Amino acid sequence: ILNAKAQDTVLHLAAQEGSVEDLELEDVLKVGYKGIKCVESGGPEPGVGCAGRGVITSINFLEENGAYDDVDYVSYDVLGDVVCGGFAMPIRENKAQEIYIVMS
């Protein structure tokens, strides 16, 4: 979608700036093919901390900054792993009208 453009994550940028409150939507959002808006939440190194926390932080940031105001569809690509519960947040807090589960 991004034609090989680098995508900085919300958590990485928040760590650089001091906190997620110090970010602007334009800092984390990249526009790709056909105007598709892309955001990557990010997370800790594997085996360290709760990666789902990045999902929660990112979705809350996007809502608070109006990222969903002018879009027709939102697609979350999250792991099915619910070790810490953060990955289930879009489902648990009714962030989605429809959910498709894909397994391979």
C-alpha positions as CSV (number, residue, x, y, z in Angstrom):
1,I,0.0,0.0,0.0
2,L,2.8,2.4,0.8
3,N,5.0,1.5,-2.1
4,A,8.0,0.7,0.1
5,K,7.8,4.0,2.1
6,A,9.1,3.6,5.6
7,Q,6.4,3.6,8.3
8,D,7.3,5.0,11.7
9,T,5.2,3.5,14.5
10,V,3.1,5.5,16.9
11,L,4.9,4.1,19.9
12,H,8.4,4.8,18.4
13,L,7.5,8.4,17.6
14,A,5.9,8.8,21.1
15,A,9.1,7.6,22.7
16,Q,11.1,10.0,20.6
17,E,8.9,13.0,21.4
18,G,8.3,12.1,25.1
19,S,4.7,10.9,25.0
20,V,1.8,10.3,22.6
21,E,0.3,13.6,23.6
22,D,3.3,15.3,21.9
23,L,2.4,13.8,18.5
24,E,0.3,15.2,15.7
25,L,-1.8,13.0,13.4
26,E,0.4,14.0,10.4
27,D,3.4,12.6,12.3
28,V,2.0,9.0,12.3
29,L,-0.2,8.9,9.2
30,K,1.2,8.0,5.8
31,V,-1.0,8.2,2.6
32,G,-0.4,5.4,0.2
33,Y,-1.9,3.8,-3.0
34,K,-5.3,5.4,-4.0
35,G,-5.2,7.7,-0.9
36,I,-5.3,4.9,1.6
37,K,-4.3,6.2,5.0
38,C,-1.9,4.0,7.0
39,V,-0.8,4.0,10.6
40,E,1.4,1.4,12.4
41,S,0.9,1.1,16.1
42,G,4.2,-0.7,17.0
43,G,5.1,-2.4,20.2
44,P,7.9,-3.5,22.5
45,E,10.6,-6.0,21.4
46,P,9.3,-9.6,21.2
47,G,9.0,-11.1,24.6
48,V,9.2,-7.8,26.4
49,G,6.0,-6.1,27.6
50,C,2.5,-6.1,26.2
51,A,2.3,-5.4,22.4
52,G,-1.4,-5.0,22.7
53,R,-0.7,-1.8,24.6
54,G,0.4,-0.3,21.3
55,V,-2.9,-1.1,19.8
56,I,-4.8,0.5,22.6
57,T,-2.6,3.6,22.6
58,S,-2.7,4.0,18.9
59,I,-6.5,3.6,18.5
60,N,-7.1,6.1,21.4
61,F,-4.7,8.6,19.8
62,L,-6.4,8.3,16.4
63,E,-9.8,8.8,17.8
64,E,-8.7,11.8,19.9
65,N,-7.1,13.4,16.8
66,G,-10.0,12.9,14.4
67,A,-8.4,10.2,12.2
68,Y,-11.7,8.5,11.7
69,D,-13.7,11.6,10.8
70,D,-13.5,11.4,7.0
71,V,-13.1,7.8,6.2
72,D,-15.6,5.2,5.1
73,Y,-13.8,2.0,6.2
74,V,-11.2,1.2,8.8
75,S,-9.2,-2.0,8.7
76,Y,-7.3,-3.3,11.8
77,D,-4.7,-5.9,11.1
78,V,-4.1,-7.4,14.6
79,L,-2.7,-10.6,15.9
80,G,-5.1,-13.2,17.3
81,D,-2.9,-13.5,20.4
82,V,-4.7,-12.3,23.5
83,V,-2.0,-12.9,26.1
84,C,-2.4,-9.4,27.5
85,G,-5.7,-8.5,26.0
86,G,-4.7,-5.5,24.1
87,F,-5.1,-7.1,20.7
88,A,-8.8,-7.7,21.5
89,M,-9.4,-4.0,22.3
90,P,-11.0,-3.1,18.9
91,I,-13.5,-5.9,19.4
92,R,-14.1,-5.5,23.1
93,E,-14.7,-1.8,23.0
94,N,-17.0,-1.9,19.9
95,K,-14.6,-0.2,17.6
96,A,-15.8,-2.4,14.7
97,Q,-19.2,-2.9,13.2
98,E,-18.0,-6.1,11.4
99,I,-15.2,-8.5,12.2
100,Y,-13.5,-11.0,9.9
101,I,-11.2,-13.6,11.3
102,V,-8.7,-15.0,9.0
103,M,-6.6,-18.0,10.0
104,S,-3.7,-19.7,8.1
